[in-house]
Amino acid sequence: MQRMIGKRAISSLISLFGLIVLVFFLSRLTGDPSALFLPVDASEEMRQNFRELHGLNDPVLVQFGHYLGDLVRGDFGDSLRKARPALDVVLEAFVWTLQLAVITMTLVTVAAIVVGSVAAFKVGTKFDRVASLLSLIGASAPDFWIAIVAIVLFSVNLGWVPTSGTGSVWHWILPIAVLFIRPFGLILQVVRGSMLTALGSPYVKTARAKGVKNRPIIFVHTLRNAMLPVITVIGDQAAALLNGAVVVETIFGFPGVGKLMIDSILQRDFNVILAAIMVTALAIFLMNLLIDLAYALLDPRIRT
Amino acid sequence: MKPRYALAGLLLATTTAGAALAQDSEVTIVLGEELDLVEPCMSTRSNIGRVILQNISETLTELDVRGDGGVQPRLAESWEETEDGTWRFHLREGVTFSDGSSFDAEDVKHSFERTQSDQNTCEISRYYEGIDMQFEVVDDLTLDITADPAQPIMPLLMTLLTIVPSETPMEFVREPVGTGPYVLSAWNPGQDIRLELRDDYWGETPEVTAATYVFRSDEAVRAAMVETGEADIAPSISVIEADDEALDHAYPNSETTYLRLDHSVAPMDDARVREALNLAIDREAFLGTILPEGAEIATAIVPPTTIGWNPDIEPWAFDPERATELLEEAEADGVPVDTQIRLIGRTGNFPGATEVYEAIAAMLTDVGFNIDLQMVEVAEHEQYYSKPFVTDGPVIVGAQHDNSRGDPVFSMFFKYDSEGRQSGISDEKVDDLIDRATAASGDERTALWSELFAYLHDEVIADGLLFHMVGFARVAEDIDFTPTIATNSQLQLAEIGLN
């Protein structure tokens, strides 16, 4: 197990370094940030001063050398636009994203597993059909539309929850509800399919023949075997949320890392782009590691 | 807790919160974009200005945008031109900064020097570009400013210089100190910024005791927030959202849209082609359709409230037949009018930008132009808009320019001088008129700018001027606030009343 973690860590570090090199040079190909930071009628002298102040006049390789040197000392550089450490900017946003992702994925996982398992067990019944329809709608509905409709309905017309922002627990309801829908739809489908296969296996028939009740059949015998593909999909969906939920962040004014990343790309705020990528990449690496451990926990064959 | 009780609890909580807000005279303002900086020398940037300008940091003078009083005193009580190029400002006595230190002439000098420092990238400095300005402290409350070349509009230039204490470092600050009625009390990046009223402000005490600024990029959400009572003012929403007559106010937002033409590249080097372009566009057709009814057809790049704006210039009529004739005449003389011309528009530049440029492209194509419309994002747009221009083939750049400062000087050099960064023309008479108007004062200045506008529009046919735009603000019913032409760049809390 330790060897597996060690191997994973080394290969992830190598990928991370590759990513830094790629993003560093690609972002610098997109052009000069001074054109976006300064107004259109700023003089050449102002632009020159801006580039000089931020070390953008040096050859790109020299800039890369400086960047790596600073990085080794834990310095991710300053945000060009916000004039403060890029890592602070990213971590502030990432904390919001992490909370949103953890809460949403916990709710999604529990709900999808319970509903999906019951739907598979009662295959063909009204419950199963409604669950399938809901999951299909959830997996295919555009989240920006759902978000706006949810605001109009629940905030403007009914006045139940605030439209957007942060501050109280009520502010979290709409963003989480909107983020919940798609992964819930997807994971529900996978749970149902995987459970159907497992429920058809000989050991379930044996259990039934022994007189085991329905609940233990679903949650003790079948679920554990049906979980492997489900965990893969949960991992995928969680990784997407850790990268930031741009639409939800934009509409609900949620200060997460997704919108920060998009804004910093559009504004060529190089250090923030790099810091955001490193932080999210690290988080996704840790999550993948957890998923591997979960596999091993569920299936003893993987441990060896 | 049962859902019913949760709901009741929520309703109770919001009602009590609402009552508490009303008692304290606090307002919440929802802006479209988060502030990157809260730095006084960056307050010419729209959202930064809306928070800082005259709320935290004040200026020596201020432009009367609600009346026609011109330049008014703020931190300076009076001023006069003592000799050619030198202005003497008499500063207000008894003014203190929010850190307790008193305001004097040294602070003004330092504030200017700070904008010129190479240790920061203060945006205000662009208004003083090419002017050698010397600040001489005569005594604590008297200051001489000498400019070379002489600046007849020095009092107007001082409406832009935000004053900071002389101890302020050259680098950008995160806790701005100013003489204004409010002080920055909290800044939670990504979430909100809060200003609170000072108890030792030199001027009249405003009604609003505190303001919270929140940021939502979606216009529908900004409008909804005022509707639900979560915010009191949304200074910028789109015409589509502005559907509530009781809450929504239209205001000229000082932006002018136009098509910048590069006269050095064929076929735009031919005046007939430029005239045809102007005649081909049915400007009236946009008003009340793609663009709001309040937008005005432009005959100059600055709004009508600017000095020298020329009421005698007739907007181009819509005459597609004449446009086609002109193109045929030019073609007969060997002008390559069938060359493909790229029309560059900026996505999201203003509400309905894509539709406006699509319609213009169709109108130009109808009369015989060969137009290839390309909508690009801001960074790419900038590459087309500013010099050095892209040189592979003719390009028309659709752009929007903002001048709420009352004088054309902040626009004309950049947009029309041979050396101007976005100028597509090189005309000696234009350069000369800009130079003379910049140096002139009073009626002479007004007359020279007027002459320049007419010459550019009717004779040079410098560009394809389109519209003076309008913005929409949503203001809660219990708030007394009317947006002005300056609402794009500042939002004085002292001008907000509570009903």
Interface residues (C-beta under 8 A of the other chain):
Chain A: T30 G31 A35 L36 F37 L38 P39 V40 D41 A42 S43 E45 M46 N49 F50 E52 L53 S79 R81 K82 A83 R84 V89 E92 A93 W96 I148 I151 V152 S155 V156 G159 W160 V161 P162 T163 S164 G165 T166 G167 W170 T250 I251 F252 G253 P255 K259 L260 L266 R268
Chain B: L7 L10 L11 T14 E34 D36 L37 E39 T44 R45 D118 Q119 N120 T121 E123 S125 R126 E129 G130 E171 F172 R174 P189 G190 Q191 V214 F215 R216 S217 D218 A220 V221 A224 M225 E227 T228 E230 E377 V378 A379 E382 Q383 Y385 S386 F414 R421 Q422
